Amino acid sequence: MTSAGLAARLKSGLRLPVMAGPMFIASTANLVIAQCNAGIIGAMPALNPRSTEALDKDLARIAASVGTQPWCVNLVAHKSNERLAPDLDVVLKHKVPIVVLALAADPGLVRELQANGSLVFQDVIRNRHAQKCAEMGVDGIIAVAAGAGGHTGDQSPFALVGEIREWWDGLLLLAGCIANGRGILAAEALGADLAYIGSPFLASSEANTQPGFKAMLVEGSAKDVLVTSCFTGVKASFLKPSLVENGLDPDNLVPATSGGAININNGGANSKAWRDIWSAGQGIGAIKSAGPAAEWLDWLAGDYAAARRSMGLAQ
Ligand SMILES: Cc1cc2nc3c(=O)[nH]c(=O)nc-3n(C[C@H](O)[C@H](O)[C@H](O)COP(=O)(O)O)c2cc1C
C-alpha cells in the first residue's frame, strides 16, 4: 500500500484524525478501549501492566472490545528493558495493529513486527533521527515537537514537520501541546496526517493518575510546565506544582547523578519522576475538567468541527 493509501486507510476508520500517545503509568487498557470506542487510535505502553502475563490479559481484552478499530502498544526497544523479549512475544501473539517503538529500535525488530501484520511507528525529535527511522523501514514517523508531555522535543513544529515533510511522504504524526480542534487542524495544515495527543488524557477517569494530578491539570496552564533533564537525563516536561509538593525548588534542581543513563527496569529507575513528580505538556490549559475520555473526545470532535467551519472547510 502507498503511504498516502495508509494515511487514508487509517483516517477512514476514525472519527477524528487523532492517535493517543501512550503514557507511562497513566495509560490503562480501559483508557485504550475508551479512546478506540470514541473513534481515535488508543495507545498504552507495554510496561504499564505489572507483568507480561498481565499485559497478555490486557491485550486480549482490548482486542475483544474495540472491533476493527486500530490500537497501539508502545515497546521500549532498549537493552535495559528486561521485559522486551517476553512482551514482544505477547505483542506478536495478539497481532497488535500498531506498535510504537521507543529508544534504539533495530531494523530486525521492525521487520519482525511488520511480517506479523503490525504497523510500526517511531517517535523522533530531530529530522536526522527521522531519516534513520525511514532507513529502518518504519511505517509512520511521530514528530515530537516542543511543549510535549513526557520526553519532549525542543524544536518548533513548524521547523520539525517542515524539515521532515521535505523528504518523507509517508505517514506523519505530530505531537506537542495539541489539545483542541484548532490544534488538530493546525497539525494537518503543517503536513501531518494525524495529531498525536497525550497530556489531555491524563485527566481521563480511565487514566491511572491520582486525583491530585487530575486537579493540577485542570488548574494548570503552560506557565506551570518546566522542561528539565534533571530527573531522567533526557529533556522531559514536569508540572512545577508537583515539584514543589515533593519539596523541590523548580528554579534550583540538581541534575540526575546517573549521568543521564536510561534504565527501564522495574518500570524505569526514575519511576519516581513519573509517579510522584507529574509530567504533562504545555497544552494543559485546554483541560477544563476531569472525566471520561469519551466525554472529552465528544468535546474535541465538536471543537474540531467548529475549527473547520471557521476556516471555511468541508465538514
Ligand atoms: C505522563 C506521560 C508519560 C509518557 N510516557 C510515555 C511512554 O511511556 N512512552 C512513549 O512513547 N511516550 C510517552 N509519553 C509521551 C506521549 O506518548 C506523547 O508523545 C506526548 O504526551 C504528546 O505531547 P502532549 O502531552 O503535549 O500531547 C508520555 C507523556 C506523558 C505526559
Ligand as a Chemical Component Dictionary entry (heavy atoms), coordinates in Angstrom:
data_LIG
# 
_chem_comp.id                   LIG 
_chem_comp.type                 NON-POLYMER 
_chem_comp.pdbx_formal_charge   0 
_chem_comp.three_letter_code    LIG 
# 
loop_
_chem_comp_atom.comp_id 
_chem_comp_atom.atom_id 
_chem_comp_atom.alt_atom_id 
_chem_comp_atom.type_symbol 
_chem_comp_atom.charge 
_chem_comp_atom.model_Cartn_x 
_chem_comp_atom.model_Cartn_y 
_chem_comp_atom.model_Cartn_z 
_chem_comp_atom.pdbx_ordinal 
LIG C1  C1  C 0 2.945 11.327 31.863 1  
LIG C2  C2  C 0 3.455 10.977 30.499 2  
LIG C3  C3  C 0 4.049 9.745  30.283 3  
LIG C4  C4  C 0 4.505 9.396  28.998 4  
LIG N1  N1  N 0 5.037 8.144  28.805 5  
LIG C5  C5  C 0 5.382 7.757  27.546 6  
LIG C6  C6  C 0 5.819 6.426  27.292 7  
LIG O1  O1  O 0 5.908 5.590  28.193 8  
LIG N2  N2  N 0 6.158 6.092  26.025 9  
LIG C7  C7  C 0 6.066 6.990  24.988 10 
LIG O2  O2  O 0 6.369 6.638  23.840 11 
LIG N3  N3  N 0 5.649 8.254  25.194 12 
LIG C8  C8  C 0 5.297 8.649  26.439 13 
LIG N4  N4  N 0 4.829 9.916  26.652 14 
LIG C9  C9  C 0 4.693 10.837 25.509 15 
LIG C10 C10 C 0 3.307 10.735 24.862 16 
LIG O3  O3  O 0 3.109 9.468  24.275 17 
LIG C11 C11 C 0 3.135 11.828 23.780 18 
LIG O4  O4  O 0 4.216 11.803 22.886 19 
LIG C12 C12 C 0 3.053 13.209 24.384 20 
LIG O5  O5  O 0 2.246 13.192 25.525 21 
LIG C13 C13 C 0 2.487 14.191 23.361 22 
LIG O6  O6  O 0 2.511 15.501 23.839 23 
LIG P1  P1  P 0 1.290 16.181 24.645 24 
LIG O7  O7  O 0 1.347 15.589 26.008 25 
LIG O8  O8  O 0 1.647 17.624 24.635 26 
LIG O9  O9  O 0 0.027 15.847 23.941 27 
LIG C14 C14 C 0 4.380 10.307 27.922 28 
LIG C15 C15 C 0 3.773 11.550 28.163 29 
LIG C16 C16 C 0 3.308 11.885 29.418 30 
LIG C17 C17 C 0 2.645 13.207 29.631 31 
# 
loop_
_chem_comp_bond.comp_id 
_chem_comp_bond.atom_id_1 
_chem_comp_bond.atom_id_2 
_chem_comp_bond.value_order 
_chem_comp_bond.pdbx_ordinal 
LIG C1  C2  SING 1  
LIG C2  C3  SING 2  
LIG C2  C16 DOUB 3  
LIG C3  C4  DOUB 4  
LIG C4  N1  SING 5  
LIG C4  C14 SING 6  
LIG N1  C5  DOUB 7  
LIG C5  C6  SING 8  
LIG C5  C8  SING 9  
LIG C6  O1  DOUB 10 
LIG C6  N2  SING 11 
LIG N2  C7  SING 12 
LIG C7  O2  DOUB 13 
LIG C7  N3  SING 14 
LIG N3  C8  DOUB 15 
LIG C8  N4  SING 16 
LIG N4  C9  SING 17 
LIG N4  C14 SING 18 
LIG C9  C10 SING 19 
LIG C10 O3  SING 20 
LIG C10 C11 SING 21 
LIG C11 O4  SING 22 
LIG C11 C12 SING 23 
LIG C12 O5  SING 24 
LIG C12 C13 SING 25 
LIG C13 O6  SING 26 
LIG O6  P1  SING 27 
LIG P1  O7  DOUB 28 
LIG P1  O8  SING 29 
LIG P1  O9  SING 30 
LIG C14 C15 DOUB 31 
LIG C15 C16 SING 32 
LIG C16 C17 SING 33 
# 
